[in-house]
């Protein structure tokens, strides 16, 4: 099944038109024609079955014939990850984390961050593409970048962890995460968190954890963390 995305669809929608860009993709690139069936999500849990009534590459119109709501998974995962120096590595992380099942992503700017500016519009498109490719019906939320010290002082719900590489008392993430809970994990930049940042996180009740025996790149650590939480929540 191929999945399309339109955030404006709701269970009350009976007919709508794709944008010009999306219409061209549907009609000219994918060669869809009148009578063809499409499956579309609004990124909020709904999957709509629709039939093309006008196959025009400038304005493709569809009629919704049925819709199904998919419940959220029994846990939520929030990854707060420092942007990487090479932007394509962060984009890879966004794509793979969406496929695995992340709910929220927050770029955190740390003392050792070499990249302090991100392209949220581009990141949003990557999340949309990964959601469609992996047949998810919920679009992850990506927040504006925020300073580390501001973020850790916010009130957070559920289980909160900081994964770092310093030689200090840490427990394995896989042994600490409980299934069916809200989970937030901090992942630092190249060079890791500073001692000051780690102390600040601990003072705000973040639990220190390790992701394994080897030193991981930022984007790899984030994916390992995402998969660990997903694995723990498998039935």
Secondary structure, 3 states (H helix, E strand, C coil): CCEEECCCCCCCCCEEECCHHHHHHHHHHCCCCCCCEEEEECCECEEEEEEEEECCCCCCEEEEEEEEECCCCCCEEEEEECCCCCHHHHHHHHHHHHHHCCCEEEEEECCCCCCCCCCHHHHHHHHHHHHHHCCCCECCEEEEEEEHHHHHCCCCCCEEEEECCCCCCCEEHHHHCCCCCEEEEEECCCCCCCHHHHHHHHHCCCEEEECCCCCCCHHHHHHHHHHHHHHHCCC
